[in-house]
Amino acid sequence: MNIYQKEIQLKPYKRGFHLITDTIKDNFPELREINTGMLNVFIKHTSASLTINENADATVRSDFEAHMNSMVPEDAPYYMHNYEGPDDMPAHIKASLMGSSILIPITKGRLNMGIWQGIYLCEHRNNASGRSLILSCYGT
């Protein structure tokens, strides 16, 4: 079994949902050395998250952002944690709802995802710096 791990720094993204599949593949060539295995992607932040969803129609990402903002509004009167602004606590809630890691099968050196699937960075802050991801793959 081979095990590879790498930390990468993403460029800063504006608030919203962004496809990062190609960035992950481009920065982790070790994927090609795995015939059968798994890739785990973990984000080292509490106000951004990861998910897998539609990679073709950008309106899906816009709809995700609109729905999350409706479901978890800013300036709720019961938020106590607001030290970094009105998007602070909602970003933490959204990150917990979406998740901090994803697991993807690797088959013959490629991510084995559906044709319409892509990896999203879910940026929940208005002014975030670049985010750090831990990429870990293992297999034979």
C-alpha positions in Angstrom: 0.0 0.0 0.0 1.2 3.5 -0.8 0.3 6.5 1.3 0.9 10.1 0.2 0.0 13.3 2.0 0.4 16.9 1.0 -0.7 20.3 2.3 -1.7 22.9 -0.3 -2.7 26.5 0.0 -5.6 27.7 -2.1 -5.7 31.3 -3.4 -8.2 33.5 -1.7 -11.7 33.1 -3.1 -14.7 35.4 -2.6 -17.6 34.2 -0.6 -19.5 31.5 -2.4 -19.1 28.0 -3.8 -16.0 27.4 -6.1 -14.9 24.4 -8.1 -11.4 23.3 -7.0 -11.2 19.8 -8.6 -8.5 20.7 -11.1 -6.5 22.6 -8.4 -6.4 19.4 -6.3 -5.5 17.2 -9.2 -2.8 19.6 -10.5 -1.2 19.9 -7.0 -1.3 16.2 -6.2 0.3 14.2 -9.0 0.8 11.3 -6.6 -2.8 10.4 -7.4 -1.6 8.9 -10.6 0.4 6.3 -8.7 -2.7 4.8 -7.1 -4.5 2.1 -9.0 -7.2 1.4 -6.4 -7.6 3.6 -3.4 -9.1 6.7 -1.8 -8.4 10.4 -1.6 -9.3 12.3 1.5 -9.5 16.1 1.3 -9.6 18.0 4.6 -9.9 21.8 5.1 -8.0 23.2 8.1 -10.6 26.0 8.8 -13.8 26.5 10.8 -15.4 29.0 8.5 -15.1 27.2 5.1 -16.1 23.8 4.0 -16.0 21.2 1.3 -18.6 19.3 -0.7 -19.1 17.5 -4.0 -21.8 18.5 -6.4 -22.6 19.7 -9.9 -19.6 20.8 -12.0 -21.2 22.0 -15.2 -23.9 24.7 -14.4 -22.6 27.6 -12.3 -26.1 28.5 -11.3 -26.0 25.5 -8.9 -23.2 27.1 -7.0 -25.1 30.4 -6.9 -28.2 28.6 -5.7 -26.2 26.9 -2.9 -24.9 30.3 -1.7 -28.4 31.8 -1.8 -30.0 28.9 0.1 -27.2 28.8 2.7 -27.6 32.5 3.3 -31.4 32.0 3.7 -31.0 29.0 6.0 -28.3 30.6 8.1 -28.8 34.4 8.1 -26.3 37.0 9.3 -27.1 39.2 12.3 -29.4 36.7 14.1 -30.2 38.3 17.4 -29.2 35.2 19.4 -25.6 35.0 18.0 -23.1 35.8 20.7 -20.0 34.9 18.7 -19.6 37.9 16.4 -16.1 39.2 17.1 -15.0 39.2 13.5 -18.2 40.6 12.0 -21.7 39.6 11.0 -20.5 36.8 8.8 -18.5 35.2 11.6 -21.0 32.9 13.4 -23.0 32.1 10.2 -19.7 30.9 8.6 -19.0 28.5 11.5 -22.6 27.1 11.3 -22.4 26.7 7.5 -19.0 25.0 7.7 -20.4 22.5 10.2 -23.5 21.8 8.1 -21.4 21.3 4.9 -18.4 19.4 6.4 -14.7 19.7 6.7 -13.7 16.6 4.6 -14.6 14.6 1.6 -13.6 11.1 0.5 -13.3 10.1 -3.2 -12.4 6.8 -4.8 -9.3 6.6 -6.9 -9.4 4.1 -9.9 -6.5 3.7 -12.3 -4.8 6.9 -11.1 -7.9 9.1 -11.5 -10.6 10.4 -9.2 -13.6 8.2 -9.8 -16.4 10.7 -9.7 -19.5 11.1 -11.8 -19.2 13.1 -15.0 -21.1 16.0 -13.5 -19.4 16.0 -10.1 -16.8 18.4 -8.9 -15.2 19.3 -5.6 -16.3 22.6 -4.1 -14.6 25.0 -1.8 -17.5 26.5 0.2 -16.2 29.9 1.3 -18.4 31.3 4.0 -16.5 34.5 4.9 -16.7 37.8 3.1 -13.0 38.5 3.3 -11.1 35.2 3.8 -7.5 34.6 3.1 -6.3 31.5 1.2 -7.4 28.2 2.7 -5.2 25.3 3.6 -6.2 21.7 2.5 -4.6 18.4 3.5 -4.7 15.9 0.7 -4.2 12.3 1.7 -4.4 9.4 -0.7 -3.7 5.7 -0.1 -4.1 2.5 -2.0 -2.3 0.0 -4.2 
